[in-house]
Amino acid sequence: MTLTLYNTLTRRKEPFQTIEPGKVKMYCCGVTVYDYCHLGHARAYIVWDTVRRYLLWRSYDVRYVQNFTDIDDKILNRARETGSTMEAVAERFIAEYFTDMDRLNVMRADEYPRATHSLDGIKRLIHELEHKGYAYPSAGDVYYTVRQFPEYGKLSGKRLDDLQAGASGRVDTQDTEAAKKQDLFDFALWKAAKEGEPAWESPWGKGRPGWHIECSAMVRDRLGDTIDIHCGGEDLQFPHHENEIAQSEAATGKPLARYWMHNGFINIDGEK
């Protein structure tokens, strides 16, 4: 029996054909570790665990990678609130994540890369994008030139003309940040160091990576330029996954993933 998957990228069901016969390279966007997991996380990771188990049952050799985002404004805010550090907050909630998922009988991933362990790959990818004309430095930050990538919006179906700048909701777009950009749609690949925040050396000065570039680098480092399945919650479809595609495909000239899959929300009384 032929296996078919619904591919968000093409908006239709397609026969499942892997890059290498009998092998599946699968990447799942993991949690940002600043708080306990909630019902939505349980829904997502049970869904992708079920997909993975089914592929294993179908005799595929599945390599399943799921990241932890351990550099983020939300983690830094939690550290300030609790008088702790970014590292301590991340370690605490990574441990809590495993406690919850083990109770739900979710299989462990083959690998859990962290953003803080992937900085060389992140900086290498930003350098490639800059060299190819898809990124530019500005006052210690580095931004991706969205309009330079003509296929931007192909996953979500969104058009730049219909979008509001700063629509990610990840970080409030400040006037000082907007002033650094050549275009309001451009997004940060690297952020200049701020006083009192963790920072790492880079060719653009001390700073830390943006959220989107982390996953692009971790996919590439752990699984290669093109993978079979990239999955995550439907809220990640735009802008996170859209930006991943723009970054990775501009750098490599290859599709990031053959199949994009997204789980829906848990809605209670009509609310996420």
C-alpha positions as CSV (number, residue, x, y, z in Angstrom):
1,M,0.0,0.0,0.0
2,T,1.4,3.4,-1.0
3,L,1.9,5.8,1.9
4,T,0.6,9.3,1.2
5,L,1.2,12.5,3.3
6,Y,-0.5,15.9,3.2
7,N,2.2,18.3,2.3
8,T,1.6,21.9,3.5
9,L,4.0,23.2,0.8
10,T,1.9,21.9,-2.1
11,R,-1.4,21.9,-0.2
12,R,-2.3,18.4,-1.3
13,K,-1.7,14.7,-0.5
14,E,1.3,13.2,-2.1
15,P,2.9,9.7,-2.4
16,F,5.7,9.5,0.2
17,Q,9.0,9.1,-1.6
18,T,12.2,9.4,0.5
19,I,15.5,10.9,-0.6
20,E,17.2,7.6,0.2
21,P,15.2,4.4,-0.2
22,G,14.0,3.1,3.1
23,K,15.4,6.0,5.1
24,V,13.7,9.0,6.6
25,K,15.3,12.2,7.8
26,M,12.8,14.0,10.0
27,Y,13.2,17.3,11.9
28,C,10.7,18.6,14.5
29,C,10.8,22.1,15.9
30,G,11.1,21.7,19.6
31,V,10.2,23.9,22.6
32,T,11.6,27.2,23.7
33,V,12.7,26.2,27.3
34,Y,11.4,29.1,29.5
35,D,8.4,27.4,31.1
36,Y,6.5,24.1,31.6
37,C,4.9,22.3,28.7
38,H,1.2,22.8,28.1
39,L,-1.5,20.8,26.3
40,G,-0.5,22.2,23.0
41,H,3.0,20.8,23.4
42,A,1.6,17.5,24.4
43,R,-0.6,17.4,21.3
44,A,2.3,18.3,19.0
45,Y,4.8,15.8,20.3
46,I,2.3,13.0,20.5
47,V,1.3,13.6,16.9
48,W,4.9,13.5,15.6
49,D,5.8,10.6,17.8
50,T,2.8,8.7,16.2
51,V,4.0,9.6,12.7
52,R,7.5,8.5,13.6
53,R,6.3,5.2,15.1
54,Y,4.2,4.5,12.1
55,L,7.1,5.1,9.7
56,L,9.2,2.7,11.9
57,W,6.3,0.2,11.7
58,R,6.4,0.5,8.0
59,S,10.1,-0.6,8.2
60,Y,11.6,2.8,7.5
61,D,15.0,3.7,9.1
62,V,13.9,7.0,10.7
63,R,16.4,9.5,12.0
64,Y,14.4,11.9,14.2
65,V,15.9,15.2,15.4
66,Q,14.1,17.7,17.6
67,N,15.8,20.8,18.8
68,F,15.7,22.9,22.0
69,T,15.7,26.7,21.6
70,D,17.8,27.8,24.6
71,I,18.7,31.3,23.4
72,D,15.6,33.5,23.4
73,D,14.2,36.7,24.9
74,K,11.6,34.8,26.7
75,I,14.3,32.7,28.5
76,L,16.2,35.9,29.4
77,N,13.0,37.5,30.7
78,R,12.3,34.5,32.9
79,A,15.9,34.6,34.2
80,R,15.5,38.2,35.2
81,E,12.2,37.5,36.9
82,T,13.6,34.7,38.9
83,G,17.1,36.1,39.6
84,S,18.6,33.2,37.6
85,T,20.6,32.8,34.4
86,M,19.6,31.8,30.9
87,E,21.5,28.5,31.2
88,A,19.9,27.6,34.5
89,V,16.4,28.4,33.2
90,A,17.0,26.3,30.1
91,E,18.4,23.3,32.0
92,R,15.5,23.3,34.4
93,F,12.8,23.3,31.7
94,I,14.6,20.9,29.5
95,A,14.5,18.5,32.4
96,E,10.8,19.2,33.0
97,Y,10.1,18.6,29.3
98,F,11.6,15.1,29.5
99,T,9.6,14.4,32.6
100,D,6.4,15.3,30.9
101,M,7.1,13.5,27.6
102,D,8.3,10.4,29.4
103,R,4.9,10.3,31.3
104,L,3.1,10.6,27.9
105,N,5.2,7.7,26.5
106,V,6.7,9.9,23.8
107,M,9.8,8.2,22.4
108,R,13.0,10.1,22.8
109,A,14.4,11.8,19.7
110,D,17.6,10.4,18.2
111,E,19.2,13.8,18.9
112,Y,18.3,17.0,20.7
113,P,20.5,19.8,19.4
114,R,20.5,23.1,21.2
115,A,21.1,26.5,19.8
116,T,23.9,27.2,22.2
117,H,25.7,24.0,20.9
118,S,25.2,25.0,17.2
119,L,26.8,28.5,17.1
120,D,29.6,27.6,14.7
121,G,27.0,26.3,12.2
122,I,24.8,29.3,12.7
123,K,27.7,31.8,12.1
124,R,28.8,29.8,9.0
125,L,25.3,29.9,7.5
126,I,25.0,33.7,8.2
127,H,28.3,34.2,6.5
128,E,27.2,32.2,3.4
129,L,24.0,34.3,3.2
130,E,26.0,37.5,3.5
131,H,28.4,36.4,0.8
132,K,25.6,35.5,-1.6
133,G,23.8,38.8,-1.1
134,Y,20.9,37.6,1.0
135,A,22.1,39.3,4.3
136,Y,23.6,42.5,5.4
137,P,25.2,43.8,8.6
138,S,23.8,46.9,10.3
139,A,25.1,48.4,13.6
140,G,26.1,45.0,15.0
141,D,23.0,43.2,13.8
142,V,22.7,41.1,10.6
143,Y,19.4,41.0,8.7
144,Y,18.0,38.7,6.0
145,T,16.9,40.5,2.8
146,V,13.5,39.0,2.4
147,R,12.8,40.6,-1.0
148,Q,16.0,39.0,-2.4
149,F,14.3,35.6,-2.1
150,P,11.6,35.6,-4.8
151,E,9.8,32.4,-3.5
152,Y,9.2,33.9,0.0
153,G,5.7,33.0,1.0
154,K,5.5,29.7,-0.9
155,L,4.8,27.7,2.3
156,S,2.2,29.9,3.9
157,G,0.7,31.4,0.8
158,K,1.3,34.9,2.2
159,R,2.3,37.8,0.1
160,L,4.5,40.6,1.3
161,D,2.1,43.2,0.1
162,D,-0.6,41.8,2.3
163,L,1.5,41.5,5.4
164,Q,2.2,43.8,8.3
165,A,5.8,44.3,9.2
166,G,6.8,42.7,12.5
167,A,4.0,40.2,12.2
168,S,5.9,37.3,13.9
169,G,4.9,38.5,17.4
170,R,8.2,36.9,18.6
171,V,9.8,40.2,19.6
172,D,8.2,43.6,19.5
173,T,9.6,45.6,16.6
174,Q,11.3,48.6,18.2
175,D,11.9,51.9,16.4
176,T,15.7,51.4,16.9
177,E,15.6,47.9,15.3
178,A,13.4,49.2,12.4
179,A,15.9,51.9,11.7
180,K,18.7,49.3,11.2
181,K,16.7,47.5,8.5
182,Q,16.8,48.2,4.7
183,D,13.2,47.0,4.6
184,L,10.7,46.5,7.4
185,F,10.1,42.9,6.3
186,D,13.8,41.9,6.8
187,F,14.4,39.8,9.9
188,A,17.4,39.4,12.3
189,L,19.9,36.6,11.7
190,W,22.3,38.0,14.4
191,K,21.6,40.4,17.2
192,A,24.2,42.7,18.7
193,A,25.0,42.2,22.4
194,K,23.0,44.1,25.0
195,E,24.3,45.0,28.4
196,G,23.8,42.2,30.9
197,E,22.8,39.6,28.3
198,P,24.8,36.5,27.2
199,A,26.7,37.1,24.0
200,W,29.2,35.3,21.7
201,E,32.0,36.5,19.5
202,S,31.3,36.7,15.8
203,P,32.6,38.4,12.6
204,W,29.9,41.1,13.2
205,G,30.7,41.7,16.8
206,K,29.5,40.1,20.1
207,G,25.9,39.0,20.0
208,R,23.5,36.1,19.7
209,P,21.6,34.4,16.9
210,G,18.1,35.2,15.8
211,W,15.4,32.5,16.4
212,H,14.9,31.4,12.7
213,I,18.5,30.9,11.8
214,E,19.0,28.5,14.7
215,C,16.7,25.8,13.2
216,S,18.2,26.2,9.7
217,A,21.6,25.6,11.0
218,M,20.6,22.7,13.2
219,V,18.8,20.9,10.4
220,R,21.8,21.3,8.1
221,D,24.4,20.3,10.8
222,R,22.5,17.2,11.9
223,L,20.6,16.0,8.8
224,G,22.1,17.7,5.7
225,D,20.9,20.2,3.1
226,T,17.6,18.5,2.3
227,I,15.5,16.3,4.6
228,D,12.4,14.2,4.0
229,I,10.0,15.7,6.6
230,H,10.0,19.0,8.5
231,C,7.2,19.2,11.0
232,G,5.9,21.4,13.8
233,G,2.8,23.2,15.0
234,E,0.7,25.2,12.5
235,D,1.6,28.4,14.3
236,L,5.2,27.9,13.1
237,Q,4.2,27.8,9.5
238,F,4.6,31.6,9.3
239,P,7.0,33.2,9.9
240,H,9.3,30.6,11.4
241,H,9.2,27.9,8.8
242,E,8.8,30.4,6.0
243,N,12.0,32.1,7.2
244,E,13.8,28.7,7.5
245,I,13.1,28.0,3.9
246,A,14.3,31.4,2.8
247,Q,17.5,31.1,4.7
248,S,18.4,27.5,3.9
249,E,17.4,27.4,0.3
250,A,19.2,30.7,-0.4
251,A,22.3,29.3,1.0
252,T,22.3,25.8,-0.5
253,G,20.2,26.2,-3.7
254,K,18.3,23.0,-2.6
255,P,14.9,22.3,-1.1
256,L,15.0,22.3,2.7
257,A,12.4,19.6,3.0
258,R,10.4,17.4,0.6
259,Y,7.4,17.3,2.9
260,W,6.2,19.9,5.4
261,M,3.7,18.8,8.0
262,H,1.9,20.8,10.6
263,N,-0.3,19.8,13.5
264,G,-3.4,21.8,14.5
265,F,-4.1,23.5,17.8
266,I,-6.1,22.2,20.7
267,N,-9.1,24.5,21.0
268,I,-11.2,24.7,24.1
269,D,-14.3,26.8,24.0
270,G,-13.1,28.2,20.7
271,E,-9.7,29.4,22.0
272,K,-6.2,28.0,21.4
